[in-house]
């Protein structure tokens, strides 16, 4: 059985807390990599919760890319 998007977000938040609590021993580059990975995972989970909104954002991004290239 596939897990729900809400449980996916909850799991990622718990993972983020564990990872961030151990960050005192990491280099600045490692910390930034962890932070960006968490941002990516949370954005991915949010898009799973809102597929119609995702389609709209993709169409807007494509139209902006086309208008910038003109």
C-alpha positions in Angstrom: 0.0 0.0 0.0 1.4 3.4 -1.0 1.7 6.0 1.8 -0.2 9.2 1.7 1.4 12.5 0.8 0.7 13.8 4.3 2.7 10.9 5.9 5.5 11.5 3.4 5.8 15.1 4.6 5.6 14.0 8.2 8.4 11.5 7.6 10.6 14.1 5.9 10.0 16.6 8.8 11.2 14.0 11.3 14.2 13.2 9.1 15.0 16.9 8.8 14.9 17.4 12.6 17.3 14.5 13.1 19.6 15.7 10.4 19.6 19.3 11.6 20.2 18.4 15.2 23.5 16.7 14.2 24.7 19.6 12.1 27.1 21.1 14.6 29.7 18.6 13.4 29.3 19.4 9.7 31.2 21.7 7.4 29.4 24.7 5.9 29.2 22.9 2.5 27.7 19.8 4.0 25.1 21.9 5.9 24.1 23.7 2.7 23.7 20.4 0.9 21.5 19.0 3.7 19.3 22.2 3.8 18.9 22.2 0.0 18.0 18.5 0.0 15.3 19.1 2.6 13.9 22.0 0.7 13.8 19.8 -2.5 12.0 16.9 -0.7 9.5 19.2 1.0 8.7 20.9 -2.3 8.3 17.5 -4.0 5.9 16.4 -1.3 3.9 19.6 -1.5 3.5 19.2 -5.3 2.2 15.7 -4.7 -0.5 17.2 -2.5 -1.5 19.7 -5.3 -1.2 18.1 -8.7 -3.5 20.7 -10.5 -1.5 23.5 -9.1 1.6 21.8 -10.3 0.3 21.6 -13.8 -0.6 25.3 -13.8 2.9 26.3 -12.5 4.5 24.2 -15.2 2.4 25.9 -17.9 3.2 29.3 -16.5 7.0 28.4 -16.4 6.9 27.2 -20.0 5.1 30.3 -21.2 7.5 32.6 -19.4 10.5 30.7 -20.9 9.0 31.1 -24.4 8.3 34.8 -23.8 11.9 35.4 -22.5 13.4 33.7 -25.6 11.5 36.1 -28.0 
